[in-house]
Amino acid sequence: MNKTYKPIEDNNRTPIVDILRGWALLGVVIGNYVDYKYIGIPIDSSAKNIFSTVLGNIHQYVFVAKSWTLLSVLFGYGFAILIQNMANKGKNPVGFFAWRMLILFVLAFFNSAIWLGDILKDYAFLGLILLLFYKCSPKTILRVSLFLLLTIPVISGYVNTLEYAVPDVYSDPKYLQLYHSSNWLDVFEYNLLGTYYSQMLNLTYAITVHIIMFACMLLGFYAQKTTFFTRLPELKKNLKKTFFISLAIALLLISIFEIVFSKDLVFPTYFRPGYWLILSTMLCIASGICILYNHNKLQTIFAYFRLSGKMTLTNYVVQNLLAFLIFSGVGLKLYNTLPYWSYFLLAVFVFIIQLFISKWWLSKFNYGPIEWLWRILSYRKLFPFRKTKSELISKEAEAVVIEV
């Protein structure tokens, strides 16, 4: 294979993109670990003290659905980078990316066996659809994305009226006994069935969530086409406008929802604007991080987030594996027995530990282990795993910056 047919070099990566990936990983691990609290009990039935209530509100308004929507944007951005890289080398990107998504499907199957909320399969599926747009102009990509985002309340409302029935693996004793089993195969079966019933057959997830994901991926595709993340210093005014406008929209929607719920009112059947709040909050947070990065704020924290974001896939799978061993029947059997705050803080603890491990790992190795495996299988070529002595020396300056 041609030697130029290779992944993006580390020094060509865009730091803010990896920083945003690191931030999104924090929200993902919190959301996934909190979900374990509600396997076997209704979401609103667990008693909460004041501390748990505060953390629950933080989770609800800062992290819920904001992380996977942000990761979807970044997935679309990464897709566009790969497509451009292949095109610049004179290669046909369709075959390469389709093969890469097939490998991601296989990884998703294994991840689904340890966590019933896997999202990798969704990215692999939508990545294939994204190929249909790879020759489109930035304007076309943006218009399709905005159309989907503007119409999602109607789409969500319509899907919500559809009648269908799927087993509730979160509460049905028949499935919970698999989750509580000490047999690894039983717990694998529970998670795979949970992925199948709660995501693949659940129309709200299969239709509405996938449309949101795809619209966000198109936004990321547009961001790469317009070199958005590499021009942040030029876009200071636009970033501030985005931050304040999205913040205003989010606060307005929160106020409307509070009035609606407090007065026992309901939105029209075919209009469910909840995702507008999620998206406006996500844009507000993401633009806020970009503004801080532009002004050289939180440099040490961002340096760690960047390293964690460079190992997104490995860190995500490890988070799920740890939860599998801590909460399910094959591990410590903690299930839903802990107070809410324990799941939240355990997730934050795992994330912080991963920040330090990511720093240590990338000081010695070129890639996270799963990223390395994915690259080998994608390019069908062996890439050096460990850093050479010259690379280790060149990384010393970066390590000093992180420590300062």
MIDOPA-550616 format. One line per field, with one value per residue (C-alpha): residue in one letter; x, y, z. Coordinates in Angstrom, 1 decimal, padded with zeros to 4 digits. Layout:
<nodes>
rest c(a ...)
xx c(X ...)
yy c(Y ...)
zz c(Z ...)
</nodes>
This chain:
<nodes>
rest c(m n k t y k p i e d n n r t p i v d i l r g w a l l g v v i g n y v d y k y i g i p i d s s a k n i f s t v l g n i h q y v f v a k s w t l l s v l f g y g f a i l i q n m a n k g k n p v g f f a w r m l i l f v l a f f n s a i w l g d i l k d y a f l g l i l l l f y k c s p k t i l r v s l f l l l t i p v i s g y v n t l e y a v p d v y s d p k y l q l y h s s n w l d v f e y n l l g t y y s q m l n l t y a i t v h i i m f a c m l l g f y a q k t t f f t r l p e l k k n l k k t f f i s l a i a l l l i s i f e i v f s k d l v f p t y f r p g y w l i l s t m l c i a s g i c i l y n h n k l q t i f a y f r l s g k m t l t n y v v q n l l a f l i f s g v g l k l y n t l p y w s y f l l a v f v f i i q l f i s k w w l s k f n y g p i e w l w r i l s y r k l f p f r k t k s e l i s k e a e a v v i e v)
xx c(000.0 001.2 003.1 001.1 -002.1 -002.0 -003.9 -003.7 -000.4 -000.5 001.0 -001.8 -004.6 -006.7 -006.3 -009.7 -011.5 -009.7 -010.5 -014.2 -014.0 -012.5 -015.3 -018.0 -016.4 -017.1 -020.8 -020.9 -019.5 -021.8 -024.8 -023.9 -023.1 -026.2 -028.3 -027.2 -029.0 -032.3 -031.9 -034.7 -036.5 -038.4 -036.4 -038.4 -038.9 -035.4 -035.2 -032.7 -031.1 -030.2 -026.7 -028.1 -030.8 -028.1 -026.0 -029.2 -029.9 -026.3 -026.6 -030.0 -029.1 -025.4 -024.8 -028.0 -027.9 -025.5 -022.5 -023.6 -024.9 -021.5 -019.7 -021.9 -020.8 -017.1 -017.7 -018.9 -015.9 -013.6 -015.4 -014.7 -011.1 -010.7 -012.5 -010.3 -007.2 -008.2 -009.1 -005.8 -003.9 -005.9 -007.8 -011.5 -012.8 -016.1 -014.6 -012.2 -014.7 -017.3 -014.7 -013.8 -017.5 -017.8 -015.0 -016.7 -019.9 -017.8 -016.4 -019.9 -021.1 -018.5 -019.2 -022.9 -022.2 -020.9 -023.2 -026.8 -026.5 -023.8 -023.6 -020.9 -023.3 -025.3 -022.2 -021.2 -024.7 -025.0 -021.4 -022.4 -025.3 -023.0 -021.1 -024.0 -023.1 -019.3 -019.4 -022.0 -021.2 -021.0 -024.3 -026.1 -024.8 -025.8 -029.2 -030.0 -028.7 -030.8 -033.9 -033.6 -032.9 -035.8 -038.3 -037.3 -040.1 -042.6 -040.8 -040.5 -044.1 -045.2 -043.0 -044.4 -047.9 -046.9 -048.1 -045.6 -044.5 -041.1 -040.0 -038.7 -035.4 -034.9 -037.8 -039.0 -037.9 -037.4 -034.5 -033.3 -032.5 -029.9 -028.4 -028.2 -026.7 -023.1 -022.7 -020.9 -022.9 -026.1 -025.1 -023.8 -027.2 -028.9 -026.9 -027.3 -031.1 -031.2 -029.4 -031.8 -035.1 -034.4 -032.5 -033.0 -036.7 -037.6 -038.9 -038.1 -034.5 -034.4 -035.9 -035.8 -032.4 -030.8 -032.1 -030.7 -027.3 -027.2 -028.1 -025.3 -022.9 -023.7 -022.9 -019.5 -019.1 -019.9 -017.5 -014.6 -015.7 -015.5 -012.3 -014.2 -012.1 -008.8 -010.0 -011.2 -009.0 -010.7 -014.1 -014.1 -017.1 -019.1 -018.3 -019.5 -022.7 -023.2 -022.6 -025.1 -027.7 -027.7 -027.7 -030.7 -032.6 -031.8 -033.0 -036.1 -036.9 -036.3 -038.6 -041.3 -041.0 -041.2 -044.4 -045.9 -045.1 -046.1 -049.5 -050.0 -050.2 -049.1 -047.4 -049.4 -049.3 -047.2 -044.8 -042.1 -039.4 -037.2 -034.3 -034.1 -033.2 -030.6 -029.0 -029.0 -027.4 -024.8 -023.9 -023.7 -021.3 -019.2 -018.8 -018.0 -015.1 -013.9 -013.9 -011.9 -009.5 -009.1 -008.2 -005.7 -007.8 -007.7 -004.7 -003.7 -007.2 -007.6 -004.2 -005.4 -008.8 -007.0 -005.0 -008.2 -009.9 -007.2 -008.1 -011.9 -012.7 -010.4 -011.6 -015.2 -014.9 -012.9 -015.5 -018.2 -016.0 -015.4 -019.1 -019.9 -017.5 -018.7 -022.5 -023.6 -023.9 -020.5 -018.7 -019.2 -023.0 -023.7 -026.7 -029.0 -028.2 -026.2 -027.5 -027.7 -024.7 -022.5 -023.0 -022.4 -019.2 -017.9 -018.2 -016.3 -013.6 -013.2 -012.9 -010.2 -008.2 -008.5 -007.1 -003.9 -003.7 -004.2 -001.3 001.0 -000.1 000.4 003.8 004.9 002.6 001.4 -002.3 -004.7 -004.9 -008.3 -007.5 -004.3 -006.2 -008.9 -006.2 -004.4 -007.7 -008.8 -005.6 -004.6 -001.2 000.9 001.6 004.3 002.7 005.4 007.1 010.7 013.3 013.3 009.5 009.8 012.3 010.1 007.2 009.0 008.1 004.4 004.7 006.2 003.3 000.8 002.7 003.0)
yy c(000.0 003.5 005.0 008.2 006.3 006.9 008.5 012.2 013.0 014.0 017.4 018.1 017.5 020.4 020.8 022.3 019.3 016.9 019.2 019.1 015.4 015.2 017.4 015.2 012.1 013.5 013.9 010.4 008.7 010.6 009.7 006.1 005.6 007.4 005.1 002.1 003.7 003.2 -000.4 -002.1 001.0 003.8 006.9 009.2 006.8 006.9 009.1 012.0 014.2 017.8 016.9 014.3 016.8 019.4 016.9 015.7 019.2 019.7 016.4 017.4 020.9 020.5 016.9 015.0 014.5 017.4 015.1 012.6 015.5 017.2 013.9 013.6 017.1 016.0 012.7 014.6 016.8 013.8 012.2 015.2 015.2 011.6 012.1 015.1 013.1 010.3 012.7 014.6 011.3 010.5 007.6 006.8 007.6 005.7 002.2 003.1 004.8 002.0 -000.5 001.7 001.8 -002.0 -002.3 000.1 -002.1 -005.0 -002.9 -001.8 -005.4 -006.1 -002.8 -003.6 -006.8 -004.8 -001.8 -001.7 002.0 001.6 004.5 003.2 001.2 004.4 006.3 003.4 003.3 007.1 007.3 005.2 007.6 010.5 009.2 010.3 013.9 013.9 015.7 018.2 021.9 023.5 025.4 022.2 020.4 023.3 023.6 019.9 020.0 023.1 021.7 018.5 020.5 023.0 020.2 017.8 018.9 017.9 014.6 013.9 014.6 012.4 009.5 009.9 009.1 005.8 002.7 000.0 -002.3 -003.5 -005.2 -003.0 -004.5 -001.9 -003.2 -006.6 -009.3 -011.8 -009.7 -008.3 -011.9 -012.0 -008.7 -010.0 -013.3 -014.2 -015.8 -013.6 -014.9 -014.0 -010.4 -010.2 -011.4 -008.8 -006.0 -007.1 -007.5 -004.1 -002.5 -004.3 -003.5 -000.1 001.4 -000.6 -001.4 001.7 004.1 007.2 006.2 004.6 007.6 010.8 010.3 009.1 012.2 014.5 012.6 012.9 016.6 017.2 015.2 017.4 020.4 019.0 018.2 021.9 023.1 021.2 022.4 026.0 025.3 026.6 025.0 026.1 029.7 030.3 033.4 035.0 034.1 035.6 037.9 035.0 032.7 035.3 035.8 032.1 031.8 034.5 033.7 030.0 030.8 033.1 030.5 027.8 030.1 031.0 027.3 026.4 029.1 028.0 024.3 025.3 027.2 024.4 021.7 023.8 024.7 021.1 022.3 020.2 021.0 020.2 016.5 016.9 019.5 018.4 021.0 019.3 018.8 022.5 023.0 020.2 021.6 025.3 024.2 022.1 025.0 027.4 025.1 024.2 027.8 028.8 026.2 027.6 031.2 030.1 028.3 031.4 033.4 030.9 030.1 026.8 025.7 023.0 021.5 021.8 020.1 017.0 017.1 017.2 014.0 012.3 013.3 011.8 008.4 008.9 005.4 003.6 005.8 005.2 001.5 001.3 003.4 000.9 -002.1 -000.7 000.0 -003.6 -004.9 -002.6 -002.7 -006.0 -009.5 -010.6 -007.9 -006.1 -006.5 -002.9 -002.6 000.3 000.1 003.3 006.8 008.9 011.0 007.9 007.1 010.8 011.1 007.7 008.7 012.0 010.0 007.5 010.4 012.2 009.0 008.5 012.1 011.1 007.7 009.3 011.7 008.8 006.5 009.0 010.0 006.4 005.3 006.9 005.9 004.6 000.8 000.6 003.6 001.8 -001.4 000.5 002.2 -001.1 -002.7 000.4 000.9 -002.7 -001.7 -001.9 001.4 001.9 001.6 002.8 006.2 006.3 008.0 011.1 011.4 011.0 013.9 016.1 015.5 016.7 020.3 019.4 017.5 020.5 022.7 020.3 020.2 024.0)
zz c(000.0 -000.7 002.2 002.0 002.7 006.4 009.3 010.2 011.9 015.5 014.8 012.3 014.8 015.9 019.7 020.4 018.7 021.1 024.0 023.2 022.8 026.3 027.7 026.0 027.5 031.0 030.2 028.6 031.7 034.1 032.0 031.6 035.3 036.5 034.2 036.4 039.3 037.4 036.2 038.2 039.5 037.9 037.2 039.5 042.4 044.1 047.1 046.8 049.4 048.7 047.5 045.0 043.9 043.1 041.2 039.4 038.3 037.0 035.2 033.7 032.5 031.7 030.5 029.6 025.8 025.4 025.3 022.6 020.4 020.8 020.0 016.9 015.7 016.3 014.5 011.4 011.7 011.9 009.0 006.8 007.8 006.7 003.5 002.7 003.6 001.2 -001.6 -001.2 -001.7 -004.8 -003.1 -003.3 000.2 -000.1 000.1 002.8 005.0 004.5 005.6 008.6 009.6 009.3 011.7 014.1 013.9 015.1 018.0 018.7 019.1 021.8 023.5 023.5 025.3 028.3 028.1 026.8 025.9 023.2 020.7 018.4 016.3 015.7 014.5 012.3 010.7 010.3 009.0 006.0 005.3 005.7 002.7 000.5 001.3 000.9 -002.4 -001.4 -001.0 002.5 001.9 001.0 004.1 006.3 004.8 005.3 008.9 009.8 008.1 010.3 013.5 012.8 012.1 014.9 017.2 014.6 013.8 017.5 018.1 015.2 016.4 019.9 018.5 016.9 018.7 019.3 022.1 023.1 026.3 029.1 030.0 032.7 034.8 033.5 036.0 033.2 031.9 035.2 036.3 033.5 034.7 038.3 037.2 038.1 034.7 032.2 029.2 031.0 031.5 028.0 026.8 029.0 027.5 023.9 024.4 026.1 023.1 020.7 022.5 024.0 021.0 017.8 018.2 020.2 017.5 019.6 019.6 016.2 014.4 016.5 018.1 014.9 013.0 015.7 015.6 011.8 011.8 014.3 012.2 009.2 011.4 012.1 008.4 007.7 010.3 008.7 005.2 006.4 008.5 011.6 014.3 012.7 012.5 016.0 016.6 013.6 014.9 018.3 017.7 016.1 019.0 021.5 019.5 019.4 023.1 024.2 021.6 022.5 026.2 025.7 023.8 026.4 029.3 027.4 026.7 030.3 031.5 029.0 030.1 033.8 033.2 031.1 033.7 036.7 035.2 034.0 030.4 027.5 024.2 021.0 020.2 017.1 018.6 021.1 021.3 024.0 021.6 020.9 024.6 024.4 021.2 022.4 025.6 023.8 021.5 024.5 026.3 023.3 022.2 025.8 025.8 022.5 023.9 027.0 024.7 022.5 025.6 026.8 029.9 031.9 029.9 032.3 032.4 028.6 028.1 030.0 028.3 024.9 025.8 027.0 023.8 021.7 023.2 023.0 021.9 024.4 027.3 026.4 026.2 029.4 031.2 030.2 031.1 034.6 035.1 033.9 036.6 039.3 039.0 037.3 038.7 037.4 039.4 042.7 042.4 043.5 041.0 042.1 045.8 046.1 046.5 043.3 044.2 044.4 040.7 039.7 041.7 040.8 037.1 037.8 039.6 036.8 034.3 036.4 036.7 032.9 032.4 034.2 032.6 029.1 029.8 030.9 028.1 025.3 026.7 025.7 022.9 019.7 020.1 022.6 022.2 020.6 018.3 017.3 016.5 014.6 012.5 011.7 010.6 008.7 006.7 006.7 007.7 010.8 012.5 015.2 018.6 020.9 020.5 019.4 021.6 019.3 019.7 023.4 023.5 021.4 023.7 026.8 026.2 026.0 029.3 031.0 029.8 031.3 034.6 035.0)
</nodes>
